[in-house]
Amino acid sequence: MTSTNLQPSRRLILGGSAGAALGGVFAGFGVGRATAVERPAASAAQNQHAQFTAFHGKYQAGILTEPQAHAVFLGSNVHLDGLKKPERIEKIRSILQMLSSDIERLVAGRGVLADTEPEMSQAAAQLTVTVGLGPAILDLLGQSTAVVDTLPPFAGEKLNPRYGQSDLIIQCCAQDPTVLHHAVRALRKNLRGITEEVFTQSGFTHAAHTVREGQGFRNLFGQLDGTNNPTNQARELAVFGDAQEPSWTPAGTVLVLRRIEMNLDKWDEVDRAGRDFALGRRQSDGSPLSGSSLSDPVDLQAVDSMGLPAIAAHAHVARAKPSSGAEVLWRRGYNYHGENGSGLLFASYQRDPRTSFIPVQQRLAQLDALNEWTTHVGSAIYAILPGVHEGEYLGQFLFTAST
């Protein structure tokens, strides 16, 4: 088949004129409907070991989902220069329609339309793809809110613009790095030319099924990370709020993504007692210095055999401990390591950062024993879209309000 017989890709259509073409990009294309010849779906035998995550639901997958072993965060800016406001809005709509179709197919073990390697999707490996919008896009759509606004500066941070704010965030997570790589590449290819990539940040925890669910993971300091995260109804309330106190929109939430650089060489000079003191937990099993097991609560009133506080006032757990229910947030952390250093990708989901992330981070920035070995070098905030029902696309509700 020659190239003249192929339909133009959705990427090329989106990157062209923003007039009638944009308005008709998905005319006759409904979300999930193919417009090109597709390879047959994998057989039942081929998919017997596949692990699928549902695309449709009240919330997007990848938020309350137990963190997978591998993650990639894609931050992009949308090309909007030279377009009138209605054309800009229509371009955002078309991108979200395209992403919805692509994600629905990928998490079901099918390649995106015109995928050149659809076989790489078949295992699925609990793939989740979560989409959010930056403050500038909310403003364009008439949805500006103080809940999703530029974060204030924090003491000690040394932010690098290469890990800064973008218009669009796509969080991709999976148990298998090959499945994840293919999904990221497929999404990136379809966004090429219509967006400009701001960052790609990759992270990892443990190989799938090597730790118990809910136990957390070892960060590169050797400490158990993710302990004392909220569970069940408390977690859902902290992340999405309720009818009385919703997030920026019902069933939506707010993601704060921070990149925290760790000085591993300097940390190597600290003995085990010093490490435990700085964190307020034992590196060996994650138990707080005020208790003896991982599940024991952090008790800041407890004293040791000498009558001194078991946990120092400037220990990390003391500074990070929520002072009220409003400060509770849900953490999905991932290690990173490469030519640009080592550290932690801290993905924090919460109903309202003004009452949770910001006050907690201000305390940590002011006086946290771990600050001697850590530096915050990246920061961004996003409105995470609600989930969708069958036949809908992500963010569909936004365009009724903006037109």
N, C-alpha and C positions, 0 to 999 in steps of 0.2 A: 504494500500500500504506500503510495507516495504522500508527501506532506500536503498536497493540494486537496486530498480527500479527508483530511482531519479537520474537525471543528476547532475554532480558536479556543484556547484555554480560558477558564474563568479569570485567571490572573491577568491575561491580556485585555479582556473585556473591561475588567475593573480599572485597569491602568489607562484606558483610553479616555475619550471625552466623557464628561460627567453628565451630559444632558440626557437625551432619550435612551442612550445605551445603558446608562446606569439604572434608569428606571425599569428597563426591561430585562436586566441581567437574569432575573429569576422568574420572569414570566414564562409559564409553562414548565418551570423547573422545580417544582415544590421540593422542600427540604427532603433529601434522601432519594430523589428520583433521578435516575441516570439519564444523561443526554449523550452518552457515547457508548460504544460497544464495550461490554464488560466481560471479564473472564468468569467462568462458572465459579460459584461459591465452593469453598472447601467441603469435602465429603465429611460425613459424620465420623468416619474412621480417622481422618486427618485431624479433626477437632476434638478428639476424645480427651485430650489432656489440656485443652485450652481453658483459660480462666477469664470469663467475661465480666465486665462491670456494666450495669445498665446506664444508658444515656439519659433516658427520661426519668423524671422524678421531681419532687418538690424542691430539692436542693441539687446543685451541681455535684457530681461525684468528684472525689479528690479533696474534699474539705473534711467531712467527718470520717471519711475512709481511713482505716488504719494505715499509717504511712508505709508506702512500698519501699523496696530496697534502693531504687534509683529515681532521680528526679532531674528535670531540666526546666529552667525558667527562661522563657523567651520574652524579651521586652522590645516592642517595636513602636515607631511613630508612623502615623498614617500620612501619606502624601496628600495634602489638601491645598497647597499653594495654587492660586489662580482660579480656584473654584468659588462660586457663590454659595451662600449659606445653604440653600436647599440642596445644591449639588453635593456639598460636604456631608450633609445629613444622609443623603441617599447613598453615598459611598460607604459610610459607616454601617448603614443597614445591610448593604450588599456583602460587606466583609463578614458581618455576623451571620448572615444566611449561609455563606460559603463555609465558614468555620463549623456551623452547626451540622451541615451535611457531612463534612469531612470527619468530624469527631464521632458522629453517630456510626459511621462506617468503620472507623479504626477500632473503636472499643468493641465492636461486634466481630472483629477478626477479618474484616474486609478492607482492602486498600481503598484509598480515595479514588475519585473518578480519574481515569487515565493513568492510574498508578503503574509504574514500570516494574515494581517489585511487590505485588500484592501478597505473595507468599510469606513475606516477612511479617505480615499482620496476623496470620492465622492463629498463632498461639495466644494472642491477646495479653496474657500474663498480667491480668488485673490492671490493664492500662486505664488510666483516667486522664482526662484533659479538662482543665478548669480555666475559664476565661473571665477576665476582668477589664475594666476601663479606668483610665487615669482621670484626674480632675479636669483636664482640659477638654476631654471628650464629653464628660458630664455637662460641662458648661455649654458646649456647642449644642447639646441636646436639650438644654433648658432644665437640667437636673442638678445644678450646683447645690451642694450641701456642705455644711460645716463638718458633717460626719466624715466626709472624704475630702480633706483639704491638705495642703502642704504641711508636712510635719515641722515642728519647731526645731531649731538647732539644739543639740545636746552637747554638754561639756565633753571634751576629749575626742570627739569624732573627727576623722580626717577623710571626708567624703570625696570619692573619685567620681567624676561625671560619667565615666564609662559604666558605672553600676547605679546610675540615677534614674530619675522618673521617666516614664514613657507613656504613650497614649494607650497602649494595649499590653496586657500581660497574658501569657498562656503558660500555665503550669502543667507539665506533662510528667506523670509518674507511672512506673511499672515495676514488676518484679524481675523483668529480664532486660538487660541493656540493649540487646539486638532489637527487640520489639520497640523499645523506647526510641532508639536511634532512628529507626525507620519512620515512626510517627512524627518525630520532630522534623526530620528531613522533608517528609511529605507536606506537612503544614507550612514549613518555611518556603518550599518551592512555590506553593500556591499564593503566598504573600509577597513573593519577590516582585519588585517593580511597582507595587501599590503601597508598600510600607518600607521603612528604613529601619534596619535592626539597630537597637540601642545596646542590647547585651544578650548574651547567652550564658547562663550560669548553671553549671552541672553539679550535682551532689549525689551522695550515696550514704547508706547506713550500713546494714549488715546484709549478707546474702539472705534471700528469702527463707523463712522458716528456721533460721538458726537461733532466734530468740523468741521468747514467749510474747504473745500479743499483749500490748499494754505495758510491757516492761521498759520500753525506751530503747536507746541504743548508746553505744560508746562514742562520745565525741573524740576528737584527736588529742585532747588532754587526758584521755583514758577514763573520763568520768561518765557515769550513766546520765544521759540527757533525756529530757522529756518526762521525767518522773513527776508525779503529782499533777498531771494534766487532769482537767475535769472529765467526768464520764457521764454517760446517759443523758438524763434531762438537764443536768447542770451544764453539761457541755453545749447542748443545743441552745439553751438559754443564753449562755455566754457568747456564742457565736452569732446567732440570728435574732436574739431578743424574742419578744412575744407581741401580742396584739397591743398591749399597753406601751411597750417600749421596743419597737422594731428597730432594725438597723436602718441603713439609708433607704431601703425599700423592703417590703415583706419578702421573706425567704432569701434575701440577699445578705451579704456580709461584707466586711472590710478586711483586706489583706495588707499587712505591713511586711515588706520584705527588706531585711537587713543583711548585709554581708559583714561578718565579723572576722577579722584577721587574727590569727593566733600565733604568738611567738613561741614556737615549739622548742627551739634551742634554749631559750631563756627558761622555759618551763622545766626543761630537763634538769636544771640546776636545783630545783626545789625538792626536798625530801618528802616522803609520804605524809608525815605529820603536818608539814607546811601546806601541802596540797589540800588535805582534809580541812584544815583550819580556814583556808581561803574560801573554799566552797561551802563549808558547813555540813558537808556530807562525807562519808567514807568512800574513797575511791574503790575499795574492794567490793562492796555490795550495794552502794548507793544509800545506805541507811543514814538518817540524820544523826549528827553528833548528840542530839538529845534523845535518841532512841537506839534500837538494836536491829531493826528490820526495815526493809525498803518501804513498807506500807505504813510505818509509824509517822505520825504528823510531826511537822517541824514545830518544836516547842521553844519559843524564844525566852521563856521564863525558867527553863530547866538550868540547873547548876551541876558542876562536876564535883568530884570528891573533895576538892579544895574550896568549894563554895563559890567558884567563879562561873560566869555564864558558860554553859556547854557550847553554845553557838555565839561567836563574836558578833557584835552589833553591825560590823561592816562585812561580815561574811556574805557571800553571794545569795544564799538562800534567805538570809535575814532581810536583805534589801529587796529581793524579788517577791517575797511573800505578799500576796494581796492583803490590803488593809480592810477590804470589804468585798462583798459579792460583785460590786460593779467593776472591780479591777481584775476579775478572773478572765483569762483568755486561753485560747487553744493553740498550742505550739506544734508545728511540724518542722523539725530541724533536719538539716542534711549537712554532712561533712563535705568539704571540697579540698582538693589538693592538685597542684599543678605548677606551671611556670610562674603564675601570678601569686604564689604563696599558698598557705593552708589556713583552714579555718572552718567557720560554720555559716551556712545559709539559714538564717532564722526567719521562718515564715510564720507570722503571727496572725491568727484569725480572731476577730472580735466584733461585737455588735457596734461599738463606738470607741475608737481609739482615744478620744478625749477623756474618757472616764476609766480606761484600762491601760492600754499600751503606754500612752504618754506619761501619766504619773509614775508608773512603774519604771519606765526607762529614765525618767528624770532622777529618781532615787538612785538607780544603778550608776548613772553617769556621775552623780555627785560623789558617791562614796561606796564603791564596790571593790572588795579586795582583789577580784580577778582583773580589774582594769590595768594592773601592772603588766599583764601578759596579753591583753586583747585590745584591738582598735576597730571601731566601726568605720568601714570604708565605703559602704554602699547603703542606699536608703531609697525607698519608694513606697507609695501607697496607692491602692486600687479599690474601686467598687466592684466586688464580685457579683456577677449577675445571678438571679434566681435560676432554679432548674426550669425545665420545660416539659410540657406534655406532648404527646405524639401529634405531629402536624404543625408544631410551633417551632420557632427558632429563638436562639438565645437573644435576650434583650428586646424581644418583639414589642413589649409593652411601652418601651421608651419612645417609639416613633409615633404613636398616637398622640402623645403629649407634646411632641416637638414639631408637629406639622400643623 
